[in-house]
Amino acid sequence: MTYHQPWVGSLKDNATINCDDTGAEFFEVEVNCPMDQVVHRPDLTFPPGLSWRNVDAGGYLSVAQLSRFDCGGIAISVCLTHKVGDARSAFLFLKDWAALTRQYPNGELACPSYYVQDSLMPSLPDGPLDFPVVVEPNTQESIELEKRFFLSESKIRALKALVTADRSSTVQNPTTTEVVSALIYKCAALAGANSSSQMVLVSDLRKTIPPPIPSNSTIGNILTAFSTPIYNLEELQLSKLVADIRKSKYELSTRDNFKENAWVSEMLEYAKKINIGTEDDQSYRQKSSCHDVYRCSSICNMPFQDLDFGWGRPTRATIASAPFSNMIYLMNTQDQSRGIEVFVNLNQQQMSIFEQDKEFLQFASPVDDHVYEDKEQYSEVITLTGDTFNDKINEKDTAWFVKFCVPWCKHCKNLGTLWDDLGKTMEGEDEIEVGQVDCGTDKPVCNKVDIHSYPTFKLFYNGEEVAKYQGPRDIESLKNFALEEAEKAATKAEADDDKEL
């Protein structure tokens, strides 16, 4: 907290933050279910009703919660006021917290984060903006529904190829954010009730910060926005959308975004009309609804999934559901597969059409319905459960090399993609299968085969345990062990069969 005074201060008149050591609120709760039951329902790990809400008078500017699950796993959730900083600021806060936790009790930060205050975007002559950075949703609006979808690396490549193959395309090297945001926007707009729409994208300005301000550790709302043209439905073509996004990004790069900031200008216009009474909130919203506006924000370049508090990489990193209309969030997937997880907020009627769009489903699939596609498509590792373990390892003349782990184990997390990589390496090896068991959810299986520490690697042949691996944790050593022990077991089994004959 001593490194992040603004987030433990107090809010004065909804406009100024006093760094007065008010403190942060911290909850520690017990969740009466295994962690895997809520891993795709992250809202259950946030303080109820707090996410995405403005700070009440006298409220804390930062709130954290530690959730403990029956299986022994834990989750850390944090709500930080947008008054102080943006998503990258939140990441830097968590990064510093994790670094100090790993070094406890003697930790200190070599390069503390820098709070910009008024140094980049000075306040107005009549004082700071008395206006919330994030406007809470109107409770009278239709209920918004958020769903999460996954696009694998292979699907993203296919989407890029589709865009570049279009003869009218002027962008031959589209980025992942460009093609994914264009696809989501197009399909959402086609599912909407309005005949015209546009997309607004948020852009981080840190790379354009003038020296000597450290761009890689700067905290604040260092953002701007850029938008596409307004489209009619028949104009919603992927290649055109990608080209317009690229053009708008280029135009953004050619101006001084600290003096000509579209995001700040929009807030100022809204605040001015509301504060002087020329319009009320409801009329402003109605006036702005002549066409649908979809907002997209990407945090793909913020490695939340690599934050290590001393227990290794997390099983999952995600954001709380946002109750805002027509919002799109992009985030890297947890498994380092270079896929993208997409958070889409639409009203219920629009969502029911959107999630059945055939073009959309060519490239995306619901997160809750499956394990990420790339892991299934490219990994030869088979997950064994209480229902399948016995049948699989008892397969005739087949060796099973099995990893036993739990999600909360630091050493299991430190394996990274090692076991998946081994599965790919062993592909094509006849009569040797690579499997894994989650002892958090299938504890009886692990008890039956005498698992007392994690990770444990055992090789089975014809249903019998024949060897336990205790060597170096690298692909070559693991592969050689599996091949050698499988060959020994097969030779022994063949000799036993000969004796019986």
Buried (B, 14 or more C-beta within 10 A) or exposed (E): EEBBBBBBBBBEEBEBBEEEEBEBBEEEEEBEEBBBBBBEEBBBBBBEEBBBBBBEEEBBBBBBBEBBBEBEBBBBBBBBBBBBBBBBBBBBBBBBBBBBBEEEEEEEBEEBBBBBEEEBBEEEEEEBBEBBBEEEBEEEEEEBBBBBBBBBBBBBEBBBEBBBEBEEBEBEEBBBBBBBBBBBBBBBBBBBEEEBBBBBBBBBBBEBBEEEBEBEBBBBBBBBBBBBEBBEEEBBBBBBBBBBBBBBBEEBEEEEBBEEBBBBEEBBEBBEBBEEEEBEEEEBBEEEEEBBBBBBBBBBEBBBBBBBBEBBBBBBBBBBBBBBBBBBBBBBBBBBBBBBBBBBBBBEEBBEBBBEBEEBEEBBBEBEEEEBBBBEEBBBBBBBEBEBBEEBBEBEEBBBBBBBBBBBBEBBBBBEBBBBBBBBBBEEBEEBBBBBBBBBBBBEBBEEBEBEEBBBBBBBBBBEBBBEBEEEBEBEEBBEBBBEBBEBBBEBBEEEEEEEE
